[in-house]
């Protein structure tokens, strides 16, 4: 019984030799992929966002061709900006009470952000790969038990 075995190696085609985009030397991949502006047509709290959209959104879209800009009307809701990132996270900023230049700063904050979860810088937890030199103290492992 002579059976022919299939070859274990597949041909390696040139199209499979592509590299994946990553931040590093010689390349930069912006982390934000989509910005969604949501406003109400009737509420006074959305007036400054409507002004920002009317005056600045076209120039902002030209300056950032890698970002998809969506303007959505939400009735009876406060104005917000939602930033969606390539790591499948999103950040939402409420714009109630912001002036037009404040809205511009918040949009720039979302454009420059990485989408990573915000970590506190003051209290960074210490993680050790080694056990403690003296071990963990226990009241059960002493000659005289602990008394209150």
Secondary structure, 3 states (H helix, E strand, C coil): CCCCCCCCCCCCCHHHCCCCCCCECCECCCCEEEEEEEECCCCHHHHHHHHHHHHHHHHHHHHCCCCEEEEEECCCCCCEEEEEECCCCEEEEECCCCCHHHHHHHHHHHHHCCCCCCCCCCCCCCCCCCCCCCCCCCHHHCCCCCCC
